[in-house]
Amino acid sequence: MNTEIPIFFAADDNYIPCLAVAIQSLKDNANNNTLYKLIILHSDMSENKINEVMSFGTDNIKIELKNIAPTISKLEKDLDLRLRDYYSSAIYYRMFIPSLYPEYDKAIYLDSDIVLLDDIKNFYQTDLGTNLVGAIVDSVVKYTPVFHEYVLKNLGVEYTKYFNSGVLLMNLKEMRNSHLEDKFIKILTKYNCDSIAPDQDYLNVLCKDKVTYLPVTWDKMPDFGDYIDEKDLHLIHYNMFRKPWHYSDVPYSDVFWKYAKETNYYDILQKDLDSYTDEQKKNDLDGASLMQENSQRIISLPDGKFIDIIDTID
């Protein structure tokens, strides 16, 4: 069997059904001769849920759960300070992968709200050279003009180079060599800059000009950009607020439900869809509007933006 491919997810008790769908899609497209090591980062997941997640494994898909709470406990206050209502501190877990797993030189990080339509091995085999990450330009930012100004004036990054952090090929060796985690902690604890997408903004700042850009077919966001035929896609990312288990009209939702039917969570997810209220949908809309409002507020700040302090981080 080939060398194992380490793949990281972050999850809590509430997100297990979606994680199950993501893993099912990975299984269905996996190569039987490849070993996939799935490492689920969590913070105090219940024992019942841990047992559920462990059951997702197969002969060539191994599951490991890692409680990251001890690692982030000293930073919890800083991690939570700039979080919006639509995020939890779990978004930061990927920042600690390089130091937590020194045995790996390269790894994949995936959000749990994805489905794969291709063998993830093909993503892993991308040659990064000395770049820190392989990633895909963020379609939300690319197709939302108000965010063009935000990423340029707050982060110093062109919107055509701002990447999504939910699908990453991580060059862990180079991240350790460049002390990326130390820089992240320094910015977080000393400045804790305001942000609309905290982990993603940090990574875009810290990895600037050290990115291997991959095609959008590896991180297709249903509501953003031109339609791409399903047969040409490698990965669908149901990001932002409109999830197929909350909205029935999300593009490519049939792909999600195809894999969901193969899990033990289909009925639970269908119940979520049927019970999602108009008030909850309004809250989603309000959240999207708030992101845009916050982006304008942040770039109008006289100082304290990432672009103001990044040169002080060595």
Secondary structure by P-SEA (a helix, b strand, c coil): cccbbbbbbbbcccaaaaaaaaaaaaaaaccccbbbbbbbbbccccaaaaaaaaacccccbbbbbbccccccccccccccccccccccccccccccccccccccccbbbbccccccccccccccccccccccccccccccccccccaaaaaaaaccccccccccccccccaaaaaaaaaaaaaaaaaaaccccccccaaaaaaaaaacccccccccccccccccccccccccccbbbbcccccccccccccaaaaaaaaaaacccaaaaaaaaaaccaaaaaaaaaaaaaaaaaaaaaaacccccccccccccc
